[in-house]
């Protein structure tokens, strides 16, 4: 290659010299007619990269036809002076650095020829290019050192896994410089690679459950160049799971024990299987393949744990079946049989369910009961309910009716479950009665065991013809006093509270013919009231009461009397009513209104009597409690509350004041002289009482006590006599202040002044200065 380059350069140089000689041999040719030729003469320059010879490296020669001794060659450009330099005299270009084509494949420079003295251009500048020739000095390098790939397990031979790429930096235009060859160094027993870097499988027995990951080492080498460690890469291949395994039970037999009262639809146990596939490929289906009573249970698959949940579909009964035995099969309907790895397509296990006995509540024979009862009758047996103990003990059952369902206490039930009514029923009040009957399990002593059940009993009250027909609505007919004979007053119709059949027929008639009205039966359950004779006299009667008889066609037939109140009104010449009596004033009062009025009058009377008695008792109390000479009576009466410190009229405190001063004032004269009520009470002395010496208040009290002791004609008002003796076993003293013998002469009561205005009067009574008069 280098020789070819040298030959081409030599040929170019020779051609340049021949051209220059031709121009010099024709000097006589006129300049005006001579074509201007290029003055620069050089070869296109090339240089090999990564030369091993010593620097500088000769590149080429630039030459101009300007043949002057003072000419000088220069280079301009980015790499001029650094990478490339030129000999000023000869024009030889040298490279002062080793070049790398993979970094810079070519360099662009500008050549100049100038005068050495003046540095003026002797020739126009000319641009040229130095190309770097490629040398196969790079090995292929992978784009990644580590590749990750995946492929489904059980894939067919030749299934593509991943394409890896290695890049050679050499010039691809040069033959074999950039060609890459791939080879698997590790994993060649399962995978292969083609010339484009595509890795594919070489076996169909890749099983994720046996081995989930594979490591492949791939080498990329140059066709004719170098090799090194960087020419390898690692590929991690992960096998993707496919559904190629059937579930397998972890146990060959499962045993469960469940109570018989387990709720239908609730879980009683779980079956567990092992499936080596990943969770998204586990779709186990459980089914019962052998065993009786298959419709009693169902097996549901838990999507989160892939386990089979056994649930009862019907109630279990220990007394009926003690044990259930099944054979359960676990399959996967979504499995791909093409990838099937095991030869056994199914797996079974045996399930034993033992039902345990529990104490169950009584069980009624029917979910509800419906009985019929004729109204207005007492029936000893309306119907019977029956409940039994489902357990083997067969305990007796007690029945009762919940009071909340029979608020009127109309029905009773016997021990045998027979329902009867104690009161007659009216269908027009309640046509249906919904009873809740309780059945309680009883032990041998007759007490409830706590197990009970309820059932609804619906009693339908059957109708009988026990209600007479009545007006369909309240009628308020009016008639003009000058009404003509045959004038229609009102059309009436009837209803019946009993069940009215479709063919019901009501008959209308007047109970008396002695009136100015007549009745015409229309035979369509209506009747017309007409004026019989003619005009009415409002002076004699403004209102006419017309009894109307209405009969039905029931069995037996009933007739009811309904009063029609007809008001006679004044009318104008056109027959229009101008004045009618107030019907509210004429209307009769109902029984309910009379009862309400009577209760109001009775209540007012009772309240009046109570007020009168209370006032009378107060007057009597004042008569006994306000006697002028007997001030001391009020001092010992404990059942009377005073008016407080501002009450100065209830007691004559001057008596107390005189007692404090050492003497007693003469009592104020009373309108009528009578002995002291306390002097009339004979008081038994209290044992153990010790009397102190008289002094101030004590002296006055002793005098009054002596008067009361010798007065045998007075009523027993002395509370000392009532409360003085508490019984032989009592440790309490007397509650009366009359029994005390201490006058507390040394007690200072001035502290009462600090208790506020409420105790002002009491503080003045007990002031320490005996000479100070009381202020009223």
Secondary structure, DSSP 4 states (H G I P E B T S, - for coil): -HHHHHHHHHHHHHHHHHHHHHHHT-TTS-STTSPPPP-EEEPPEEEESS--SPSSEEEEEEEES---TTEEEEEESSSBTTTEEE-TTT-EEEE-S---TTT-SEEEEEEEEEETTT--BSS--EEEEEEEEP------EES-SEEEEEEETTPPTT-EEEE--EE--S-TTSTTTS-EEEEEEE-TTTEEE-TTSEEEES-S---TTT--EEEEEEEEEESSS---GGGEEEEEEEEEP-S----EES-SEEEEEEETTPPTTSEEEEE-EE--S-GGG--EEEEEEE-S-GGGEEEEE-TTT-PEEEEESS---TTT-SEEEEEEEEEETT--GGG---S---EEEEEEEEEEP--PPPEESSSEEEEEEETT---S-SEE--EE--STT---EEEEE-GGG-TT--EEE-TT-EEEESS---TTT-SEEEEEEEEEEE-TTS-EEEEEEEEEEEEEEEP-S-S--EESS----EEETTPPTT-EEEEEEEE-SSPPPTT---EEEES-S-SSEEEEE-SSSEEEEEESSS---TTT-SEEEEEEEEE--SSS--EEEEEEEEEEEEE-TTS-EEE---HHHHSPPPHHHHHHHHHHHHHHHHHHHHHHHHHHHHHHHHHHH--SS-HHHHHS-TT-----TT--SSS-HHHHHHHHTTS-PPPPPPSS----TTTT--PPPPTT-------THHHHHHHHHHHHHT--SS-S--HHHHHS---TT-----S-GGG-----TT---GGGGGG-GGGHHHHHHT-S-TTSPP--
